Protein backbone atom coordinates (compact mmCIF):
# COMPACT_ATOMS: atom_id res chain seq x y z
CA UNK A 1 0.00 0.00 0.00
CA UNK A 2 2.84 2.38 0.81
CA UNK A 3 4.36 1.92 -2.63
CA UNK A 4 1.01 2.69 -4.28
CA UNK A 5 0.53 5.86 -2.24
CA UNK A 6 4.05 6.96 -3.09
CA UNK A 7 3.02 7.15 -6.76
CA UNK A 8 0.50 9.90 -6.03
CA UNK A 9 1.60 13.47 -6.70
CA UNK A 10 1.82 15.06 -3.22
CA UNK A 11 1.11 18.45 -4.76
CA UNK A 12 -2.33 17.19 -5.84
CA UNK A 13 -3.24 14.41 -3.40
CA UNK A 14 -3.06 13.80 0.32
CA UNK A 15 -3.77 10.12 0.93
CA UNK A 16 -4.32 8.09 4.09
CA UNK A 17 -4.18 4.28 4.39
CA UNK A 18 -5.95 3.06 7.50
CA UNK A 19 -5.45 -0.18 9.41
CA UNK A 20 -8.87 -1.33 10.55
CA UNK A 21 -9.32 -2.37 14.16
CA UNK A 22 -7.77 -5.77 14.69
CA UNK A 23 -5.41 -5.38 11.72
CA UNK A 24 -1.95 -3.97 11.10
CA UNK A 25 -0.78 -1.61 13.81
CA UNK A 26 -4.26 -0.81 15.11
CA UNK A 27 -5.52 -2.01 18.48
CA UNK A 28 -7.08 -5.47 18.63
CA UNK A 29 -10.15 -5.20 20.88
CA UNK A 30 -12.34 -8.23 21.49
CA UNK A 31 -15.37 -6.79 19.67
CA UNK A 32 -16.56 -4.21 17.17
CA UNK A 33 -15.75 -6.08 13.97
CA UNK A 34 -18.76 -5.06 11.89
CA UNK A 35 -19.27 -2.98 8.78
CA UNK A 36 -21.12 -0.35 10.84
CA UNK A 37 -18.36 -0.08 13.44
CA UNK A 38 -15.60 0.03 10.85
CA UNK A 39 -17.39 2.93 9.13
CA UNK A 40 -17.74 4.67 12.48
CA UNK A 41 -14.01 4.17 13.11
CA UNK A 42 -13.22 5.78 9.74
CA UNK A 43 -15.59 8.63 10.55
CA UNK A 44 -13.93 9.23 13.91
CA UNK A 45 -10.51 9.21 12.23
CA UNK A 46 -11.68 11.83 9.75
CA UNK A 47 -13.23 13.94 12.51
CA UNK A 48 -10.06 13.79 14.61
CA UNK A 49 -8.03 15.15 11.68
CA UNK A 50 -10.77 17.55 10.50
CA UNK A 51 -10.87 15.82 7.11
CA UNK A 52 -13.69 16.64 4.70
CA UNK A 53 -14.38 16.61 0.96
CA UNK A 54 -12.81 13.16 0.68
CA UNK A 55 -12.66 10.55 -2.04
CA UNK A 56 -13.02 7.22 -0.25
CA UNK A 57 -11.41 4.18 -1.91
CA UNK A 58 -12.28 0.77 -0.49
CA UNK A 59 -11.37 -2.73 -1.63
CA UNK A 60 -13.49 -5.84 -0.95
CA UNK A 61 -14.90 -5.43 2.59
CA UNK A 62 -13.57 -1.88 2.39
CA UNK A 63 -16.11 -1.30 -0.38
CA UNK A 64 -18.95 -2.14 2.00
CA UNK A 65 -17.43 0.21 4.56
CA UNK A 66 -17.42 2.91 1.88
CA UNK A 67 -21.07 2.25 1.09
CA UNK A 68 -21.88 2.57 4.79
CA UNK A 69 -19.88 5.83 4.91
CA UNK A 70 -21.80 7.19 1.91
CA UNK A 71 -25.07 6.39 3.65
CA UNK A 72 -24.19 7.49 7.20
CA UNK A 73 -21.63 10.27 6.65
CA UNK A 74 -22.17 11.50 3.12
CA UNK A 75 -21.30 15.05 4.21
CA UNK A 76 -17.63 13.98 4.35
CA UNK A 77 -17.43 12.54 0.84
CA UNK A 78 -17.13 14.00 -2.63
CA UNK A 79 -16.38 10.66 -4.27
CA UNK A 80 -16.64 6.93 -3.66
CA UNK A 81 -14.49 4.27 -5.36
CA UNK A 82 -15.50 0.65 -4.81
CA UNK A 83 -12.79 -1.84 -5.81
CA UNK A 84 -14.12 -5.41 -6.15
CA UNK A 85 -16.61 -4.69 -3.37
CA UNK A 86 -18.00 -7.55 -1.29
CA UNK A 87 -21.67 -8.36 -1.96
CA UNK A 88 -24.08 -5.74 -0.61
CA UNK A 89 -26.78 -8.30 0.14
CA UNK A 90 -27.14 -11.00 2.77
CA UNK A 91 -25.54 -14.24 1.61
CA UNK A 92 -27.49 -17.37 2.49
CA UNK A 93 -25.24 -20.37 3.15
CA UNK A 94 -26.19 -23.96 3.73
CA UNK A 95 -25.24 -25.35 7.15
CA UNK A 96 -22.41 -27.28 5.49
CA UNK A 97 -21.09 -24.17 3.75
CA UNK A 98 -21.27 -22.19 6.98
CA UNK A 99 -19.35 -24.86 8.89
CA UNK A 100 -16.67 -25.00 6.19
CA UNK A 101 -16.32 -21.22 6.20
CA UNK A 102 -16.10 -21.15 9.99
CA UNK A 103 -13.26 -23.66 9.83
CA UNK A 104 -11.39 -21.55 7.28
CA UNK A 105 -11.82 -18.24 9.10
CA UNK A 106 -10.83 -19.82 12.42
CA UNK A 107 -7.53 -20.92 10.89
CA UNK A 108 -6.65 -17.88 8.75
CA UNK A 109 -4.42 -16.42 11.46
CA UNK A 110 -2.79 -19.66 12.62
CA UNK A 111 -2.54 -22.10 9.71
CA UNK A 112 -0.19 -20.91 6.99
CA UNK A 113 -1.43 -23.45 4.45
CA UNK A 114 -5.05 -22.29 4.90
CA UNK A 115 -4.04 -18.63 4.68
CA UNK A 116 -1.91 -19.35 1.62
CA UNK A 117 -4.82 -20.97 -0.21
CA UNK A 118 -7.17 -18.13 0.79
CA UNK A 119 -4.95 -15.33 -0.46
CA UNK A 120 -3.99 -17.20 -3.62
CA UNK A 121 -7.72 -17.35 -4.38
CA UNK A 122 -7.74 -13.54 -4.54
CA UNK A 123 -5.25 -13.54 -7.42
CA UNK A 124 -5.73 -14.54 -11.02
CA UNK A 125 -2.03 -14.28 -11.76
CA UNK A 126 0.79 -14.82 -9.24
CA UNK A 127 2.47 -11.88 -7.56
CA UNK A 128 6.23 -11.53 -7.13
CA UNK A 129 7.09 -13.74 -4.17
CA UNK A 130 8.24 -10.92 -1.90
CA UNK A 131 5.01 -8.99 -2.46
CA UNK A 132 2.86 -12.07 -1.88
CA UNK A 133 4.78 -12.86 1.31
CA UNK A 134 4.03 -9.34 2.56
CA UNK A 135 0.33 -9.81 1.76
CA UNK A 136 0.28 -13.19 3.52
CA UNK A 137 2.06 -11.87 6.61
CA UNK A 138 -0.35 -8.94 6.88
CA UNK A 139 -3.35 -11.21 6.49
CA UNK A 140 -2.17 -13.65 9.16
CA UNK A 141 -1.40 -10.84 11.61
CA UNK A 142 -5.04 -9.77 12.08
CA UNK A 143 -6.79 -10.76 15.28
CA UNK A 144 -8.87 -13.94 15.36
CA UNK A 145 -11.96 -11.85 16.13
CA UNK A 146 -11.26 -9.64 13.09
CA UNK A 147 -11.01 -12.66 10.77
CA UNK A 148 -14.11 -14.36 12.17
CA UNK A 149 -16.50 -11.47 12.80
CA UNK A 150 -15.63 -9.47 9.68
CA UNK A 151 -16.68 -12.40 7.50
CA UNK A 152 -19.90 -12.80 9.47
CA UNK A 153 -20.66 -9.11 9.04
CA UNK A 154 -20.03 -9.29 5.29
CA UNK A 155 -22.35 -12.27 4.90
CA UNK A 156 -25.15 -10.78 7.00
CA UNK A 157 -25.10 -7.20 5.71
CA UNK A 158 -28.22 -5.79 4.02
CA UNK A 159 -26.74 -2.61 2.55
CA UNK A 160 -28.10 -3.56 -0.86
CA UNK A 161 -31.54 -2.45 0.29
CA UNK A 162 -30.18 1.10 0.70
CA UNK A 163 -27.96 1.52 -2.37
CA UNK A 164 -30.50 3.73 -4.14
CA UNK A 165 -30.00 6.28 -1.37
CA UNK A 166 -26.35 6.93 -2.23
CA UNK A 167 -25.92 10.45 -3.63
CA UNK A 168 -22.10 10.57 -3.63
CA UNK A 169 -20.58 10.26 -7.13
CA UNK A 170 -19.38 6.66 -7.30
CA UNK A 171 -17.16 4.45 -9.44
CA UNK A 172 -17.01 0.66 -9.27
CA UNK A 173 -13.78 -1.06 -10.36
CA UNK A 174 -13.71 -4.83 -10.79
CA UNK A 175 -11.62 -7.68 -12.13
CA UNK A 176 -13.35 -9.93 -14.65
CA UNK A 177 -11.64 -13.05 -13.23
CA UNK A 178 -12.58 -12.40 -9.62
CA UNK A 179 -12.96 -15.82 -7.95
CA UNK A 180 -14.25 -14.37 -4.65
CA UNK A 181 -16.85 -11.83 -5.76
CA UNK A 182 -18.18 -12.68 -9.24
CA UNK A 183 -18.31 -9.79 -11.67
CA UNK A 184 -22.08 -10.34 -12.03
CA UNK A 185 -22.47 -9.68 -8.31
CA UNK A 186 -20.48 -6.46 -8.53
CA UNK A 187 -22.52 -5.33 -11.53
CA UNK A 188 -25.72 -5.93 -9.55
CA UNK A 189 -24.36 -3.61 -6.86
CA UNK A 190 -23.38 -1.01 -9.41
CA UNK A 191 -26.80 -0.98 -11.09
CA UNK A 192 -28.49 0.04 -7.83
CA UNK A 193 -26.19 3.00 -7.10
CA UNK A 194 -27.50 6.07 -8.98
CA UNK A 195 -25.10 7.18 -11.72
CA UNK A 196 -22.35 4.77 -10.66
CA UNK A 197 -19.49 4.54 -13.14
CA UNK A 198 -17.73 1.29 -14.05
CA UNK A 199 -14.24 0.17 -15.02
CA UNK A 200 -13.46 -3.52 -15.54
CA UNK A 201 -9.90 -4.85 -15.65
CA UNK A 202 -9.48 -7.88 -17.87
CA UNK A 203 -7.57 -10.99 -16.76
CA UNK A 204 -7.52 -9.62 -13.21
CA UNK A 205 -8.79 -11.32 -10.06
CA UNK A 206 -10.09 -10.01 -6.74
CA UNK A 207 -7.14 -7.71 -6.09
CA UNK A 208 -6.59 -5.22 -8.95
CA UNK A 209 -4.27 -3.09 -6.76
CA UNK A 210 -1.88 -6.04 -6.59
C-alpha positions in Angstrom: 0.0 0.0 0.0 2.8 2.4 0.8 4.4 1.9 -2.6 1.0 2.7 -4.3 0.5 5.9 -2.2 4.0 7.0 -3.1 3.0 7.2 -6.8 0.5 9.9 -6.0 1.6 13.5 -6.7 1.8 15.1 -3.2 1.1 18.4 -4.8 -2.3 17.2 -5.8 -3.2 14.4 -3.4 -3.1 13.8 0.3 -3.8 10.1 0.9 -4.3 8.1 4.1 -4.2 4.3 4.4 -6.0 3.1 7.5 -5.4 -0.2 9.4 -8.9 -1.3 10.5 -9.3 -2.4 14.2 -7.8 -5.8 14.7 -5.4 -5.4 11.7 -1.9 -4.0 11.1 -0.8 -1.6 13.8 -4.3 -0.8 15.1 -5.5 -2.0 18.5 -7.1 -5.5 18.6 -10.1 -5.2 20.9 -12.3 -8.2 21.5 -15.4 -6.8 19.7 -16.6 -4.2 17.2 -15.8 -6.1 14.0 -18.8 -5.1 11.9 -19.3 -3.0 8.8 -21.1 -0.4 10.8 -18.4 -0.1 13.4 -15.6 0.0 10.8 -17.4 2.9 9.1 -17.7 4.7 12.5 -14.0 4.2 13.1 -13.2 5.8 9.7 -15.6 8.6 10.5 -13.9 9.2 13.9 -10.5 9.2 12.2 -11.7 11.8 9.8 -13.2 13.9 12.5 -10.1 13.8 14.6 -8.0 15.2 11.7 -10.8 17.5 10.5 -10.9 15.8 7.1 -13.7 16.6 4.7 -14.4 16.6 1.0 -12.8 13.2 0.7 -12.7 10.5 -2.0 -13.0 7.2 -0.2 -11.4 4.2 -1.9 -12.3 0.8 -0.5 -11.4 -2.7 -1.6 -13.5 -5.8 -1.0 -14.9 -5.4 2.6 -13.6 -1.9 2.4 -16.1 -1.3 -0.4 -19.0 -2.1 2.0 -17.4 0.2 4.6 -17.4 2.9 1.9 -21.1 2.3 1.1 -21.9 2.6 4.8 -19.9 5.8 4.9 -21.8 7.2 1.9 -25.1 6.4 3.7 -24.2 7.5 7.2 -21.6 10.3 6.7 -22.2 11.5 3.1 -21.3 15.0 4.2 -17.6 14.0 4.3 -17.4 12.5 0.8 -17.1 14.0 -2.6 -16.4 10.7 -4.3 -16.6 6.9 -3.7 -14.5 4.3 -5.4 -15.5 0.6 -4.8 -12.8 -1.8 -5.8 -14.1 -5.4 -6.2 -16.6 -4.7 -3.4 -18.0 -7.5 -1.3 -21.7 -8.4 -2.0 -24.1 -5.7 -0.6 -26.8 -8.3 0.1 -27.1 -11.0 2.8 -25.5 -14.2 1.6 -27.5 -17.4 2.5 -25.2 -20.4 3.1 -26.2 -24.0 3.7 -25.2 -25.3 7.2 -22.4 -27.3 5.5 -21.1 -24.2 3.7 -21.3 -22.2 7.0 -19.3 -24.9 8.9 -16.7 -25.0 6.2 -16.3 -21.2 6.2 -16.1 -21.2 10.0 -13.3 -23.7 9.8 -11.4 -21.6 7.3 -11.8 -18.2 9.1 -10.8 -19.8 12.4 -7.5 -20.9 10.9 -6.7 -17.9 8.7 -4.4 -16.4 11.5 -2.8 -19.7 12.6 -2.5 -22.1 9.7 -0.2 -20.9 7.0 -1.4 -23.4 4.4 -5.0 -22.3 4.9 -4.0 -18.6 4.7 -1.9 -19.4 1.6 -4.8 -21.0 -0.2 -7.2 -18.1 0.8 -4.9 -15.3 -0.5 -4.0 -17.2 -3.6 -7.7 -17.3 -4.4 -7.7 -13.5 -4.5 -5.2 -13.5 -7.4 -5.7 -14.5 -11.0 -2.0 -14.3 -11.8 0.8 -14.8 -9.2 2.5 -11.9 -7.6 6.2 -11.5 -7.1 7.1 -13.7 -4.2 8.2 -10.9 -1.9 5.0 -9.0 -2.5 2.9 -12.1 -1.9 4.8 -12.9 1.3 4.0 -9.3 2.6 0.3 -9.8 1.8 0.3 -13.2 3.5 2.1 -11.9 6.6 -0.3 -8.9 6.9 -3.3 -11.2 6.5 -2.2 -13.7 9.2 -1.4 -10.8 11.6 -5.0 -9.8 12.1 -6.8 -10.8 15.3 -8.9 -13.9 15.4 -12.0 -11.8 16.1 -11.3 -9.6 13.1 -11.0 -12.7 10.8 -14.1 -14.4 12.2 -16.5 -11.5 12.8 -15.6 -9.5 9.7 -16.7 -12.4 7.5 -19.9 -12.8 9.5 -20.7 -9.1 9.0 -20.0 -9.3 5.3 -22.4 -12.3 4.9 -25.2 -10.8 7.0 -25.1 -7.2 5.7 -28.2 -5.8 4.0 -26.7 -2.6 2.5 -28.1 -3.6 -0.9 -31.5 -2.4 0.3 -30.2 1.1 0.7 -28.0 1.5 -2.4 -30.5 3.7 -4.1 -30.0 6.3 -1.4 -26.4 6.9 -2.2 -25.9 10.5 -3.6 -22.1 10.6 -3.6 -20.6 10.3 -7.1 -19.4 6.7 -7.3 -17.2 4.4 -9.4 -17.0 0.7 -9.3 -13.8 -1.1 -10.4 -13.7 -4.8 -10.8 -11.6 -7.7 -12.1 -13.4 -9.9 -14.7 -11.6 -13.1 -13.2 -12.6 -12.4 -9.6 -13.0 -15.8 -7.9 -14.2 -14.4 -4.6 -16.9 -11.8 -5.8 -18.2 -12.7 -9.2 -18.3 -9.8 -11.7 -22.1 -10.3 -12.0 -22.5 -9.7 -8.3 -20.5 -6.5 -8.5 -22.5 -5.3 -11.5 -25.7 -5.9 -9.6 -24.4 -3.6 -6.9 -23.4 -1.0 -9.4 -26.8 -1.0 -11.1 -28.5 0.0 -7.8 -26.2 3.0 -7.1 -27.5 6.1 -9.0 -25.1 7.2 -11.7 -22.3 4.8 -10.7 -19.5 4.5 -13.1 -17.7 1.3 -14.1 -14.2 0.2 -15.0 -13.5 -3.5 -15.5 -9.9 -4.8 -15.6 -9.5 -7.9 -17.9 -7.6 -11.0 -16.8 -7.5 -9.6 -13.2 -8.8 -11.3 -10.1 -10.1 -10.0 -6.7 -7.1 -7.7 -6.1 -6.6 -5.2 -9.0 -4.3 -3.1 -6.8 -1.9 -6.0 -6.6 
